[in-house]
Amino acid sequence: MSRPSTGAIGAGGPGAARPGAGYATGGAGRPTAGQLNNFLDVPRPSSGAVGAGGAARPDAGGAAADFFRDGGAAGNTAAATQRSAAGTRSGAENRQNFADNRPSRVENRQELQQDRVERRDEVRNQVKENNPRLDFWSDHQDWAAWRINHPYRWATWGALAGWVGYGAGSATSYDYGSDVYYQDDAVYSGDQQVATADEYAQQADAIAESAPDTKPEDSEWLPLGVFAVTQDGQKSGSEPTLFMQLAVSKEGIISGTLSNEATKETQTLEGMIDKASQRAAWGVKGKQRPIMETGIGNLTQDTAPALVHFADGQTQQCLLVRLEEPKQP
C-alpha cells in the first residue's frame, strides 16, 4: 500500500483542510462535549469510568461492546447491579484503558500485526461457537433494496478499485499505530504532521456527511463483508457483541447495518468514501457522531484497524475482524 500524502482531501492526503462549509467546531450543529451519541444511542461512560480510575463495570459481551454502550455511568448503576446479580462476569481485565486508546506509534509493527492475526482467529472461533448464523440484516427494511444476496462475501482491492473507479491504482495505507498515528494532539503520516487531532476528526465528519441523499434501490451495491468490532492491540479478548455489515455503491456511498447482539438492536449505517484520500467514514443514519473511519483498502483485508470519533472530542482505535461465511446447515 502507498502512504497517504499531505494536502487537501481533494489532492489525496489525510491532512486535508475539511471540505464543505457551514460546520464550525463547537457550533450549534455539533453535539456538545457532554452529549455523546454512540452508534446504539446509549450514553458513553462519564470521564473516569473506564480506564481512568472509575469503578469496573460488569461485562456484557467484551471490551468493544462495553466501549460503545453505557460503560458504568451513574444513570446505569442499577442496570449494572442487576447484571452482576444475574451472574454476568466482570470484563475489567479486558478493557485495558480502552477509553483512552488512540493510535500512538508502536515500536514493533510486526508484533502488532501478529496480535491482530491471533485476535482475528480467536474472534472467528468465538463467533462460530456462540453466533454461528448471524443474520441481523435480514429483517432490515433496506435489505432488499441493496440487492445483496451474499453479505459475507467480500471484495478484493482489485474488485473494489474497479467498482468505485480507482482503476489500477494501489490502496493507500491507513495502518493506525504504524503509518498513521497520534502524538502530542496531532496526527502524523510517517514522520510528517498532517493535521491536528480535532481537524482530522472534522475531516471524517465531512466525508461521512458528504454522502448524497439517495434511495438504496437507485444504486448498485458491492458487499464488503460482515465485521466484528473489537479492541485493537490485543491478541486475546472477550467475545464481541458488535457487528457491522457493509456495502459500497459505485458512487462511493457506504451503507449497511450495525447490530448489538447483546441488546438485539440493529441500526442503519451510512457514509462515504473520499476518493482522493481513500478515507471511508460512516455512522448511524441520522446521527452526527460517533463517526467510524478507516482506509477503504483496509476493508478488503481480514483485519481492518479503524478509528471512532466521539462527540466529546475523543478519538479511539478499534479493530474490525472480517467474519467467514458460515457453512450452510
C-alpha atoms as one frame of an Amber mdcrd trajectory, in Angstrom:
protein
   0.000   0.000   0.000   1.161   3.551  -0.627   1.422   6.003   2.258  -1.080
   8.872   2.462   0.356  12.214   1.467  -0.369  15.637   2.897  -2.511  18.353
   1.390  -6.197  18.865   0.758  -8.573  15.919   0.654  -9.143  16.715  -2.982
  -5.421  16.250  -3.526  -5.246  12.861  -1.878  -3.965  13.489   1.649  -5.370
  12.650   5.074  -4.272  16.017   6.416  -6.773  17.900   4.345  -8.500  21.130
   5.042 -12.017  19.906   5.752 -14.245  20.065   2.666 -17.597  21.745   2.773
 -18.829  24.706   4.747 -21.241  25.609   7.498 -19.660  23.452  10.211 -17.888
  25.277  12.991 -16.214  23.393  15.805 -18.480  23.533  18.813 -21.215  25.190
  16.793 -24.919  24.631  17.053 -24.880  21.814  14.536 -22.433  19.643  16.513
 -23.105  17.725  19.728 -21.554  19.286  22.808 -18.924  17.512  24.900 -21.489
  16.068  27.283 -23.861  14.827  24.583 -22.063  11.738  23.353 -24.210   9.931
  20.825 -22.896   6.464  20.170 -23.776   4.013  17.443 -26.525   2.429  19.545
 -27.958   5.611  21.073 -26.786   4.715  24.571 -24.744   7.179  26.686 -20.998
   6.620  26.836 -19.116   6.424  30.159 -18.515   9.639  32.013 -14.915  10.747
  32.484 -13.256   8.431  34.951 -15.457   5.431  34.185 -13.295   3.230  32.018
  -9.533   3.330  32.141  -9.477   6.412  34.350  -9.809   5.014  37.818 -13.586
   4.538  37.803 -15.445   1.508  39.070 -15.250  -1.562  36.926 -18.455  -2.305
  35.056 -19.780  -5.847  34.677 -19.095  -7.085  31.173 -21.939  -7.706  28.753
 -20.036  -9.029  25.804 -16.477  -7.719  25.731 -14.402  -4.570  25.600 -15.837
  -3.204  22.360 -19.448  -3.677  23.454 -18.685  -2.038  26.790 -16.951   0.780
  24.949 -19.957   1.604  22.770 -22.597   1.287  25.491 -23.106   2.809  28.925
 -19.728   1.933  30.482 -20.849   2.416  34.066 -22.195   5.956  34.112 -24.154
   6.874  37.208 -27.502   6.508  35.496 -26.736   2.891  34.674 -25.688   1.705
  38.131 -28.942  -0.142  38.771 -28.751  -1.988  35.476 -25.121  -2.919  36.112
 -26.009  -4.214  39.572 -28.825  -6.260  38.118 -26.490  -7.780  35.531 -23.943
  -8.575  38.221 -26.579 -10.234  40.385 -27.589 -12.341  37.411 -24.099 -13.767
  37.257 -22.543 -11.696  34.452 -18.783 -11.823  34.778 -16.645  -8.719  35.131
 -14.860  -7.500  31.996 -12.430  -5.125  33.709  -9.482  -7.322  32.818 -10.358
  -6.983  29.110 -10.875  -3.236  28.821  -7.290  -2.142  29.485  -7.795   1.574
  29.180  -9.986   1.213  26.096 -11.487   4.674  26.577  -8.073   6.279  26.041
  -6.997   4.014  23.210  -5.724   6.297  20.466  -3.235   5.021  17.900   0.100
   6.239  19.229   3.075   5.000  17.248   4.093   1.425  18.009   7.701   0.285
  18.242   7.160  -3.199  16.847   4.936  -3.223  13.783   5.427  -6.944  13.211
   4.222  -7.721  16.728   1.152  -5.530  16.204   0.263  -7.386  13.024   0.739
 -10.762  14.693  -1.516  -9.711  17.586  -4.195  -8.793  15.050  -3.930 -12.179
  13.357  -4.238 -14.001  16.686  -7.197 -11.852  17.717  -8.833 -12.464  14.327
  -8.614 -16.217  14.763  -9.954 -16.003  18.309 -12.874 -13.767  17.315 -13.854
 -16.071  14.469 -13.846 -19.051  16.808 -15.889 -17.139  19.398 -18.489 -16.193
  16.807 -18.718 -19.727  15.426 -19.327 -21.089  18.897 -21.883 -18.517  20.030
 -23.352 -16.817  16.941 -22.943 -19.348  14.116 -25.694 -17.869  11.904 -25.524
 -14.107  12.257 -28.286 -12.654  10.089 -29.183  -9.371  11.788 -29.520  -7.622
   8.413 -32.201  -9.967   7.040 -35.098  -8.094   8.624 -33.743  -4.680   7.717
 -36.164  -2.668   5.621 -33.498  -1.661   3.095 -32.034  -5.131   2.635 -33.997
  -5.972  -0.484 -33.172  -2.562  -1.950 -29.470  -3.198  -1.521 -29.892  -6.348
  -3.644 -27.223  -8.190  -1.703 -27.713 -11.943  -1.551 -24.357 -12.843  -0.006
 -23.475 -10.337   2.753 -20.434 -12.312   3.927 -18.755 -12.083   0.566 -16.014
  -9.505   0.378 -14.191  -7.588  -2.307 -10.523  -7.745  -3.170  -8.768  -4.433
  -3.706  -8.818  -5.029  -7.464 -12.569  -5.580  -7.480 -13.244  -2.614  -5.210
 -10.913  -0.311  -7.127 -12.687  -1.149 -10.367 -16.110  -0.767  -8.743 -15.578
   2.788  -7.458 -13.300   3.961 -10.261  -9.742   3.738  -8.904  -8.624   1.706
 -11.885  -5.223   0.104 -11.418  -4.203   2.433  -8.589  -2.859   0.980  -5.352
  -4.515   1.210  -1.951  -3.375   3.967   0.410  -2.218   2.593   3.751  -4.096
   3.611   6.901  -2.416   1.325   9.415  -3.278   3.184  12.610  -0.479   2.990
  15.135   2.068   2.386  12.386   1.628   4.509   9.229  -0.880   6.906  10.796
  -0.663   7.753  14.489  -1.351  10.405  17.142   1.348  12.322  19.005   1.008
  15.491  21.105  -2.585  16.039  19.952  -1.555  15.884  16.297  -1.951  13.253
  13.592   1.106  12.058  11.691   1.574  10.142   8.475   5.033   8.653   8.721
   7.160  11.403  10.259   5.092  14.290   8.924   2.264  16.017  10.757  -0.841
  16.169   8.550  -3.481  17.638  10.880  -4.372  18.364  14.461  -6.437  15.691
  16.195  -9.539  17.883  16.004  -9.005  18.693  12.330  -8.593  15.029  11.489
 -11.864  14.163  13.221 -13.658  17.010  11.462 -12.406  15.720   8.135 -14.023
  12.362   8.949 -17.265  14.201   9.774 -17.153  15.946   6.413 -16.518  12.732
   4.487 -19.414  10.932   6.175 -21.743  13.902   5.705 -20.883  14.154   2.005
 -22.914  11.028   1.206 -25.730  12.082  -1.121 -29.310  11.560  -0.034 -30.285
   8.681  -2.281 -32.551   5.662  -2.129 -30.783   2.289  -1.840 -32.728   0.920
  -4.807 -31.278   3.668  -7.004 -27.724   2.310  -6.687 -25.825  -0.906  -7.241
 -24.046  -2.349  -4.211 -20.867  -4.348  -3.718 -20.742  -6.271  -0.407 -17.671
  -5.626   1.727 -18.456  -8.323   4.263 -19.514  -8.732   7.879 -17.143  -7.466
  10.579 -16.916  -7.940  14.336 -15.862  -4.830  16.264 -13.232  -5.383  18.937
 -10.290  -3.643  20.569  -7.091  -3.222  18.621  -3.700  -4.042  20.100  -4.741
  -7.215  21.930  -4.064 -10.784  20.907  -6.907 -12.045  23.098 -10.139 -10.631
  24.476 -13.806 -11.127  25.236 -16.343 -12.315  22.699 -17.505  -9.343  20.600
 -21.162  -8.358  20.511 -20.981  -5.532  17.973 -21.163  -6.474  14.300 -21.293
  -4.482  11.077 -22.375  -5.498   7.609 -21.045  -3.074   4.997 -21.574  -2.472
   1.279 -20.418   0.241  -1.126 -22.081   1.739  -4.200 -20.328   2.653  -7.421
 -20.647   6.287  -6.330 -18.615   5.513  -3.200 -21.536   5.544  -0.755 -21.023
   3.332   2.291 -24.119   1.672   3.712 -25.071  -1.307   5.819 -26.218  -2.284
   9.273 -24.825  -2.280  12.803 -26.039  -4.833  15.338 -25.557  -5.109  19.079
 -26.177  -8.791  19.710 -26.322  -8.171  23.471 -29.344  -5.881  23.100 -30.630
  -7.248  19.771 -30.742  -3.722  18.369 -29.883  -3.042  14.707 -29.424   0.331
  13.044 -28.663   1.635   9.562 -25.165   2.842   8.704 -24.377   5.438   6.067
 -21.278   7.274   4.943 -18.937   7.919   2.066 -15.510   7.317   0.581 -13.351
  10.345  -0.117 -11.966   9.063  -3.409  -8.849  11.246  -3.389  -7.592  10.303
   0.083  -9.264   6.845   0.154 -10.616   7.561   3.646 -14.014   5.972   4.287
 -16.168   7.355   7.105 -19.634   6.359   8.283 -22.006   6.446  11.225 -25.552
   5.636  12.226 -28.051   7.282   9.912 -29.437  10.468  11.418 -26.574  10.992
  13.897 -23.558  13.271  13.648 -21.289  11.310  15.984 -19.710   8.955  16.612
 -18.096   8.520  13.216 -16.048   5.449  12.354 -13.342   5.727   9.721 -10.699
   3.616   8.042  -8.926   3.433   4.713 -11.215   1.846   2.134  -8.385  -0.538
   1.280  -8.457  -1.789   4.877 -11.944  -3.158   4.258 -10.544  -5.598   1.714
  -8.396  -7.242   4.425  -9.167  -9.809   7.141  -8.399  -7.282   9.871  -9.046
  -3.564   9.500  -7.784  -1.071  12.094 -10.249   1.797  12.412 -10.864   4.981
  14.395 -14.020   6.115  16.183 -14.514   9.859  16.684 -16.885  10.686  19.553
 -18.974  13.775  20.187 -16.936  14.728  23.257 -13.833  15.144  21.086 -12.157
  11.858  21.912 -10.857   9.517  19.239 -10.298   5.849  19.936  -8.942   2.914
  17.987 -10.658  -0.389  17.302 -10.206  -3.420  15.083 -12.691  -4.749  12.542
 -12.406  -8.512  12.084 -13.885  -9.916   8.902 -16.057 -12.957   9.593 -16.024
 -16.010   7.379 -19.218 -17.042   5.636 -20.946 -19.681   7.752 -21.340 -23.120
   6.280 -24.867 -23.995   5.287 -26.545 -26.307   7.828
